[in-house]
Each structure stands twice: as structure tokens, then as C-alpha cells.
């Protein structure tokens, strides 16, 4: 398959998707019939008695489709495949026939251009409407700020902040002197004023209070807190001294950390990602202790990931020394433990205490410590059961052991793996182990070493090497061009399917619903290896942060990475603490560090950036993965997730850029 064919196929798909998106409502009705009137909305149409199928027919996300029954979705072509039970080629053929453009490329281009022009016109109109609405909101906020007055001792705003929220009186007076916190007597509300870098009022947040300083609901809106204005780049600014800039999620939290530290503090009244902090200062985000899967926690991780990607120095502080995940904040910590405790938490984050370096040790002691560290990991692996975790529980702990050469880390890992797997087989547990090694050749060598271990031999344990689609097939003769054969014999078709977010296993290799399969399927080495059984799998590791999961492998009890450069994945903020540390000079021993770490989490902002980069013309997915510290499997998975989540809200943008 030539590069010219790939380019023409890509252009054809882009044009087809543009036309289908423009006529998405017609397409959905043609395939699914009239939408359910009880669940139908202006922008979103639904089908089924419970609205199990959904299609976005207008607005910024027009063209998105999702089936709640099948738990999958995507765009117009995905709707066709789901409604007709066909694969991608048949869906493309149906779309061209339905549009009347079979074989007529010129007409297809004309229709695609009209669709793009219509979309551009709607976007321009929507942008003008949004700008007018934004101006009106800002003007309303400015009127409220102008009518508000400074807080005075004894008024309802003073009682709310000092008695109910425990903010020290002097801090309240300083805040009102800078017009960051005011009192609107007519509305009976504390007013927090957000300004931009030029000092212009852009937004306000009102907290409605009673005469006694208690919260109350606003009679007009029924809400305690009401925000007005445009908060892009606008924050409540509390003046202070010192290099770090504190960024808080909410006025009560911001006043608490400001009163405790005296550092300059910005308060985000909307999404924290809308703040525009300077790039030349240490930024300490004072986060709420939200559950890991809470929307606010996800938004915070995305913002932190974005700023760190931009090269900013960002740290995150939480209210308690041990996280509770109970939605508490620094104002709760202030009420429970006082200003000193809040100050201590911020200081510990900004300038954490460095662990004391241990004395150098000889290699014999290093090997003993390594053995105990590896044994600790396998002890936890024995007890770990994924099904035991609640949905909001933290991910399982990962042990990272930084070890120099010559200590015997590979042999130690193989020995402990053999012990564990033999024990599992005795009690009927069939889970496997996975060990990632730098090269597949080394994997072949280590697989042979594993099977020679007494524990493995006695239990009849087997080891095998898992090779990806692009790996060289060790059992095949070179091709007609003299080049080594790959595990997959039709990589061009696989890459084309991935470029449009399709699953190669079902759309190229074999479709279980239709029975269609690749002409090379029966001779495919990649498919043949799925029939192998092994107790310990060795996989090639191109990145230190590669996910230790391979398509087609059974569930694993433990994953191990041999000879990983731990500096990048165990960077600042990526681990919780250290279990022990030992170091030695090369002539006296080796350096061993054992750190309990959590698996790397990719913020949605980073996923979107990497996916967009991988979709640029001429981009090579492996190169993009190497540049960003990800794996190719992760990038392909993110592509599919973004398409499938167009309705469910994984990333509210189009994945494939317009041409």
C-alpha cells in the first residue's frame, strides 16, 4: 500500500465524514427511524424506550454518536457500523451510496466544501452570540462590584468569614481594603471580586448570608453561591510577599491559606484551568481533598499537566498530611487544626524535607536489600485482587527499585516469579506474570533461564516472549525484498484502521460478527502467538513508563520492568514516599532505592495534545510516543476512547482535525 494511496484514502474519509456530519440528523433518522419523543432534545436525539442510543445533531459536538447498550460510540461511520452490524469498508460503501457520490470524487469534494462552509458559518454566528453574552455577564458583574461596600466589623459578611469560616479578622480587613472581598447590603451577600491582569473587574461570586452570618439561599435563584461574569484569566487577587504564588479553588480556601502564609494568593472562582499564572514563579495549588474520580479532581490534574508541559514549576498541596478524599478543603483544616497546621502543609509542599542519605554499603548487603525489596513486592502481589477495589479507591501500589549493574536484579525477579507462579498453580490460580525487558532478544534468553530454575522446572512452568505486530518474526524467512518478515503481514491495513480510530483486531484481522477476516490471517505469526500458553511472559520495553499489558494476554498477577530508567517516571510529584534508601560508590557497592509509586496518570489535556500530534500529516506514532514518554498502544487506545466518548464526555473536542 503506497503513501499516495494512504493520502487519498485519508482525504476520502475526511470528506466523507464532513458531509455525513453536516447531514447527521438525516443519517440518524434513515438508519434508526424517528427518535423517541420522550427523550428527544434540541441538540441530542435518542432512540429506544430508555434512550439507549444517542446522536448529537447540532452544536459544537454535532456528529457524535453513542450506544449505551453496547457501551461504544464515535462519529457518523460508527453509527452506520453499529446500526447495520458491518465493518468499516461496508460502512464507507453505504455512506457513499446514501450520499450519491459513489465514484464521483469531484462531487464529494464539492459537498464536503459546502459542509465545511456551513459549519464555519454556524461557528461564526455562535462565536458572536457567545461574545455578546459574555459582555453582558461582565457588565452585570461590574455593576455588582461597584454597588458593594467594604466589609466592616460586625456586619453579616464579617460574621460569616470570621465566625463561620474562622478567617482571622485582620486578614478579612486586608482583603476588603484591596477590594477583593466586599459586602453587598441590598443583596445580603459577601462579594468576591475577580480581576484580570490589568485590574479590570471581570467577574464576581456572591455568597448569600443571613444577618447572623449564616449561609442562605438566594430568593431569586435558590442558590447559596452565584457567579457572574467571565473568568478567563480573571481571579480574586490577594496581595502578599514571597516567591511562591498560591492558587486556591474557592474564596474560603484562598483566604485560609493567605491568612496562614502571607504569600500572594489567587482565587479561582470558576475552573482553575482558566487562571493564567506567570511562568517565572513557583505555583503552589491549594487543592480540595476531592475523591480521585471527582470532576474537580480530574480538572485539576488536567490543569497541572498542561502547566507542567509548558515548563512551569507547579506543586500541589492538600489540606491533610494523609489524604482523606472526603471533599474537605483548607478552610476545614483551619477550623480543625488552626493556622499553624495550614501553614505547615503549604511549607511542606513548597520546600519538602529531603531524605537523609544512607551510608554506602558493600555489594553483598546491596544484594540482600534487593532480595528483601523484591520479596516485598511479590508479597503484595499475592494479596492483590483487582475486584477488591472500590471504584473510587486509589490504584494499586507499584514498587520501583533503582538498582545498579551486577547486583542480580533480573535473576532475583525470575526466582521470585517462579516461586509465586508455582504457588498459584498449586491452588488452581491461572494468572500469569509479565516481565518487560529492554530487547526481545534478551527476553528469549531470560525465558530460557526461567525454565531452568528448579522451582519452575518442578512446577512445569513455561515462559514465552510476546511480540507486537511490528516485531520481527524470528521463525520466518526473509521476504522477497530480502527484509525480515514482521509478525503482522499487513501493517499498512492495520495503520490505516488505526488512523481513523478503528480497532484492527475486529476491522482488519477478523470480525466475529460477519466472519470476515484478513486473507493472511491463517499465516499470521501475530495471531498464532495468541494460541500459546505461558506462565511468565516477557515483553519488549521501549519506554520506562510502558504499560505492562499486551492484547491477547490473560490476566496477570504481577508486572515487572527490568533495566528501566526510573528518573523520568518517578519524577517530582509522581510518588508518595520512600520505603528505604541505600547508595554506594561503584567501587564499594551500588545504589538501591525502593519507592512505592502510583501508576502514571495522563491528564486528558496531555492525551489530547499527544493524539493531535500523532494525527499530523507525516507523523509517525512511534516517534510521537518516544517524544512524549508514552507507548504506541496508549496512543491508539486514547484515539479510540476519544471517539467513543464523544457523547459521554471524555474529551469534548473533535479528534481528527479538519483539512
GIQUI-V689370 format. One record per helix or strand of 3 or more residues. SS is the DSSP state (H for helix, E for strand). FROM is the first residue (numbers start at 0). TO is the last residue. If there is no record, write none. Layout:
ss: {SS	SS}
from: {FROM	FROM}
to: {TO	TO}
//
This chain:
ss: {H	H	E	E	E	E	H	H	H	H	H	E	E	E	E	E	E	H	E	H	E	H	E	H	H	H	H	E	H	E	H	H	E	H	H	H	H	E	E	H	E	E	H	H	H}
from: {2	23	43	52	64	71	75	87	104	155	168	180	188	200	224	234	244	250	264	271	282	294	313	329	338	362	385	396	408	431	439	453	462	490	503	520	524	535	555	565	574	591	603	620	631}
to: {21	31	46	55	66	73	83	98	146	163	176	183	194	208	228	237	248	260	267	273	285	308	316	336	349	382	387	401	425	436	451	458	465	498	508	522	530	539	560	568	581	597	613	627	643}
//
